[in-house]
């Protein structure tokens, strides 16, 4: 079962060993790295930060997600504020379009 990560805080900055934006990224095999990137790029999920025991979302992964969403015109600019606004709008539309049981 997938965990709802919508309320999980995002790291302020990428950690040094961030596989996406760290100055000394964790070493992965090309296949493993491709799976991490694909998870974000194909909007399957967000990446948790390994530096804080997976208690926060990865800033490097979020930055990648923001760029993908912006390029695909799903958000107006690659910022957390644009992401939060689009997420709130999507959730609002989902709730409006649901048929009561």
Secondary structure as GFF3:
##gff-version 3
##sequence-region A 1 101
A	DSSP	alpha_helix	30	41	.	.	.	ID=ss1
A	DSSP	three_ten_helix	50	52	.	.	.	ID=ss2
A	DSSP	alpha_helix	59	71	.	.	.	ID=ss3
A	DSSP	alpha_helix	80	97	.	.	.	ID=ss4
###
